[in-house]
Amino acid sequence: MKVLVTGTSGQLGHDTMLELKKRDIECLGADRQGGENYEFDTIMLDITDKDAVESAILKYKPDAVIHCAAWTNVDAAEAPENLEAVRKVNVDGTENLVKACKKVDAKMVYISTDYVFDGQGTKPWQPDDKNYAPLNVYGQSKLDGEKAVTANLEKYFIVRIAWVFGKNGKNFVKTMLGVGKSHDEVRVVDDQIGTPTYTPDLSKLLVDMILTDKYGFYHATNEGGYISWADFTKEIFRQAGINSKVVPVTTAEYGESIAKRPFNSRLDKSKLKENGFELLPTWQDALARYLAELEEN
């Protein structure tokens, strides 16, 4: 099997390449930052360039594409001057990859998000729910990317994730570690509920998926129960031995961010088990492994 992974400078793309290499699966990374200083073979590729994407796919002829590249800066996506760029990456770029995949009969994994839903209520979102209502530009762009996949391919896995953290890049855990060490008290939102996703754990699932033909929509975050950002911060501080006090506040008390965030990011992952995939370890265990990894480096 040959696998092409996009967005290898990001947290998930990086760890997916490492997982493929670990299993001795032939793989090639594709990233707009090119191939310098990488631990694996990576080509420079701008997914918004339709001709370049088609050329790369036709040349490499992958059996599967794991599409991790995306515009993920949720607040910056709201700026009028960025609207076109967000769409070019998350929608047009995805469509370019999808159409190229079709030409070589490659299956695709498309990484999506809980933000495709409106985030209301308390009931966990099901993978096959169709009552979409994104609250922000980023969520709408990822939903439109999903539609580009389903409109053009039959062999696809659409995997929605949330609250991502990993070694290679910025994330909530790193931010809280820095804030906790420099402040005696930290205000953190406690009315947005979801579950974290550790990229090394997710990457194992994605590789497991491409070795099957169990196509469709899936939700994938770590197990361990639904929590608030404040709950997550308390556990980060506990495990890291940080004495800073966590002060839970509502989203309204914290102050509105540029982009609206969903209150309900609960994702139901039972479909994974039903289709024979292993559920991800608990987020508490994932956090412990992550902190240990940060200590080593």
N, C-alpha and C positions, 0 to 999 in steps of 0.2 A: 504493500500500500504506500502511496505517496500523498503527503498532506501539505497544503499551503496554509499558513497562518498569517492573518493580517494584524497590524498593530502590535508588532513585537517589542516596541519600546514601552508599551503600557504594562500594567501589572498582570493582567490576565494573559495577554499574548505572550509575554515573556515566560510565564510559568507553564503555559501550554506547550511551548517549544521544548522546555526542559523535560516535561512529562513524556513527550513523543521521543525525545532522544534517549530517555531512560529506558523506554521500551524497544529501542532499536527500530523505530518506525522512521522511514525516510521522510524528511520534512524540510521545508524551505520557508523562511520568514519573509514577510513583505512589509515594508515600513517606509514612510516618507522621509525618515531620517537616514535611510541607507544602511549599509552593512558594517560601518566602522565600530570597533569596540564591542562587538557582539560575541556571545559564547557559542553562536551557531550561525549557519549560512543564512544571510539575509540580503534580499535585493531591495534597491530603492524603488518604491512604487507609490504614486499618487493615485489613490482609488477614484478620484474625481475625473481622472483622465481616461475616458472610455477606451481609446485606442491602446494606450499603455497597458491597461488591465487585460484587454483581450489578447494582446501580444504575449503578456507574461503567462496567462493561463494556457494559451494554445502551445506555448513553448514547453512549459513544465508538465502539462497534462496531469494535474493532481486527481486522485480518486476522491478526495474530500477537501473542502475549504472550511477552515474554522475562522469565522469573521469577527475579530475582536476590535478592529479599528473603529473609532467613533469619536464624534465631538461629545465630550462628557462634562464640560464646564457648564453646569445647569444655569447659573446666574448670568454668565457672559452670553449665553444663548439668547437671552431676552433683549439684548441691545440691538436696536434697529440696524446698526451697521454690520451686525453679525448674522442676521437672519438668513441671508443668501448662502453664506459660508456653511452654516449649520445644515441647511438642506442639501447642499452639494455633497457634504461628507456623509451624513446619516441616511439620506434617501437616494440621491443620484449615485453616490459611490457604491452603495449596496446594490442598486439596480445594475450597475456596470458589472459587478462581480457575479451577480445572479445570472445574467445573460451569457457571460463567458463560461460559467459553470455548466449551463445548459448545453453549450457547444461541445464540451468534452465529457458530458454525462457524469459530472462530479456531484456528489452530495454536498450539502452545505449545513453548517451550524451557524445560526445567526444569534448573536447575544443581544437580548432585549432587556427590558426593565419593568419594575413594578409601576413606573410612572405612566404606563399606557392606560392605567385605570384612574378613576377620580379620587381614590383614597378615602372614600366615605364609609361609614359603618364600622362594624367590628368583625364581620364574617371574612374568613380567609378567601382570597381570590383563587378561583380554579383556573388551571391552565387553558381550558377551553371556553372560559367566559368570553362573551363577545360584547359586553356592555362597556365599551371603551369610552373614556371621556378625559383625555389628558388635561392636566391643569396648567402645563407650561409648554414652551416651545420645544424644549428637549424631548419631553414625553411624546408630543405630537410627531416629531421627526423620527423617533424610534418606532412609533406605531406605523408611520408611513413606510419605514424600512421593512417592517414585518409584512406589510401588504405587497411590497415589491417582490419579496421572497415567495409568498403564497401564490401570487399572480403568474409567476414564471416557472416555478419549480414544483416537482412532486416529491423529490428526495431531499427533504429538509428537516432540520431540528431547530425550532425556535425556543430558546432557553432564556427565560426571564429570571433576573437576579436582582439583588438589592444590597445596599450597604457594604460595598466591596472594600476589602483591604488585602494588601500583599506587600511584598518586599520592594518591588520595583516601581516606586512612585509615591505621590502624596496620598494620604488617606486620613480618615477620622482618628484612627488609633495613634498614628504619629503626631497628629495635631494635639490630641489630648495629653499625650505624654509630655510634649513641650509645654503646654499651658499648665499642667498640673505641677510641673517642677518649678515653675516661675510664679505661681499664684497660690495663695492660701485657700482661696475659695473660687469655685468655677460654677457659673450658671449654665445649666444644660436642659434642653427641651425634654419634657416627659410625656407629651401627648401625641407624639408621632411614634407609632408602634410597628416593629418589623423584626427582621432577623439578619445578622451579618453574614457575609459570604467571604470565605478565605480562598484566595485564588489558587493555591496549590491543591486544595481539596476539590475545587470546581474543575480544575484542569484534568484531573483524573477521570471525572465523570464525562467530560466532553470527549476524551479519547475513547472511553468505553462506548460512548454513543456511536461514534463514527465506524466502529467495528460491527455495528448492527444495521438493520433496516427498520428499526422501530421508530419511524418518523412521526413528527407531529409537534405539538406545543408542550412545553414542560416548564415547571418552576423548580429552581434549584438554589437553595441557600443552606447554610449549616443548620443542623438540628439544635436542640437545647432550649426550645421555647421562645415565644414572642416576647420582646422586650422594648423598652423605650431607649432613646439615646442617653438619657440620664442613667438608666440601669446599666447600659453598656459601659459608660464612663466609670461608674462605681466599681465594676469588675476589672476594668483596665487598671485603675488605681490600686485596687486590692492586690492583684497579681504582680504589679510592678513595684509594690511597696511605697506608693506615693501617698502622703498624708493630707493632700489638699481635699477640702470639703466640697462635695457635689451638692449644689443647690438646684433642685428640680423646679422648672418654670414652664408655664404654658408657652405655646408658640406666640400668642399675642403678647405675653409679658416679655418674652425674649426680644421681640421686635421683628417685624416682617422682613424676610429676605427679599431680594429682587424677584426671584421666581417663587411661585407658590409650591409648597411641598405637600405630599399626601399625608393625611393623618393615619390612614390604615394601609400599611405596606405588608400585611400578613399574606404570605403566599403559601398555598397548599401544595405540598410536595408528594402527596400519596401516589400520584401517577407514576413517579419514578419507580417506586417499589412494585406497583402493579405490572410494570413492564420489565421487571427483572434487573433494574439498576440499583446499585448500592446507594443508600442515603448518605449524605455527607456527615462527618462526625459533628459533635456538638460544637457550638461556637465558643464555649468556655475552653474546651480542649484545643480548638484551633488558635485561640488567643494565646494560650500558654505556649504552644509551639512557635507562634509568631514572635512573642517576646523573647523566647530563647534564641531564635534566629537573629533578632536584632542585637542581642547581647554578644553573639559570636562575631558580628561584623562591625 
